[in-house]
Structures are given as C-alpha cells and as structure tokens.
Amino acid sequence: MEIQDKIRQYLGEDATDQEKHDKLNDIFQSLERLNDEVYELEFLDAKEGASGVGDLNDQLTTFRKLISGLYQVLDRATKVVPMEAREGEVEEADEIIQSIPSKTVELAGDSIWDRDGENPESVQVSSVTIENPYEPGGYMDDDEDDGYRKVSVEHDGPWTIYTDSGFEAAISKMVGFKVVFTEQGMQEDGMASMEGGSEGFDEAKNTPVSDDINRLRKLAGV
C-alpha cells in the first residue's frame, strides 16, 4: 500500500471514529433528557397530599437501574472507540464539573445552624462537582480506591443549610450515591462541601454512576 493510500485510510478511520463519538454524544444527550424526566416523575410520585403518592416506587427503582446501566454502556463505548485529542486541545483535570439544569431542592428545615429560622424553604442547585482523590495526581492517589468522593454543590442559599437532611437526600439522588455534609468550617454561602462514596465506602445501596457520567460529560463538552 502506497503512503498516500495509507494516509487516506487513516483519515477515513479517524473521520469514522469521530462520527461514532458524535453519535454516542447524541445518545448521551438523549439519556440526560430521559434522566431529567425520571427525576421529575420521582418528584411527582413523592408529592404529599396526592392520592397515589408512592405508587411508582418499584417502577422508578427499575428506571434508575436501567438508566445507570445505559450510562455505563455509553462509558465503555466511548473508551472502545479511539479518539485523538485535537491540536491545541488541553485535557481537563480529573475533577469534572457535572453541570445540571437548575433544580429546586426542598429543605427539611432541620439544620441545627438555623437558630433564627431564617433559612429558605428551598434552594436552587446549579452545579455539582465530584472529585475522585484516587485518580492519578489526586491527593490520595497512593491509596486504594475505596469509593470515597469529594462533592461540592453550588446553590443560591446561605451556608446555614449545613446539616439539613432534605438537602443531603436531594443531592444523594442527583449524584447516584449517598452523600453527607463535611465539616462546618468548609461550608460557604452558595457552596456546600459534601462527601460520600460508592459501594464499600458507606451504607448506600445505590449503584454509583457518577464517574461514568463525569467521563461522558467531559466527552460531550457539558
């Protein structure tokens, strides 16, 4: 095979791989929309005062398991198809910002720091950052990964939502594994410092998908 033919073959394969990644990205975006729809359905099914509250609990659990499996399939698919970094493209750090549509999180109102009762009834959550400290370059990269993850949540409320159980439950549902607040001194107005982990780290039985979602978000440019 002549050099020119080899070049044409290489460029053709590279273009096809790009088309595959584009199609995987389309599927990912559709899955993101489905995930949001299921999240809204969960909210409706848990709405107090409705005659059919909790009717879809089993079906919603199945939805979550299937969506989690699809995220993992997409993650494996993006790893199989080779993708060269474009010229001038800088690789992102292992800490990935998991951007989400702005969501209203209802607070339980049980924060021990809300002494004057001034906390809002709800806050808007605009982004979640999940850091894996065991990744190369992380501050725990010499240790065995036990599933621990550092989670930072951007919101529009005061730091005194710290310890609110409703906030912890809502963020746990968003990221797919149980999270809790870290120390009081790490909380800021508009930014909650949290931590959690996957199977083997805590008692949460949810199938963690956050790493898969993060890698897909990076490829999708979200």
Secondary structure as GFF3:
##gff-version 3
##sequence-region A 1 222
A	DSSP	alpha_helix	3	45	.	.	.	ID=ss1
A	DSSP	alpha_helix	57	80	.	.	.	ID=ss2
A	DSSP	beta_strand	96	106	.	.	.	ID=ss3
A	DSSP	beta_strand	122	131	.	.	.	ID=ss4
A	DSSP	beta_strand	148	155	.	.	.	ID=ss5
A	DSSP	three_ten_helix	159	161	.	.	.	ID=ss6
A	DSSP	alpha_helix	165	175	.	.	.	ID=ss7
A	DSSP	beta_strand	179	181	.	.	.	ID=ss8
A	DSSP	three_ten_helix	184	186	.	.	.	ID=ss9
A	DSSP	beta_strand	191	197	.	.	.	ID=ss10
A	DSSP	alpha_helix	210	220	.	.	.	ID=ss11
###
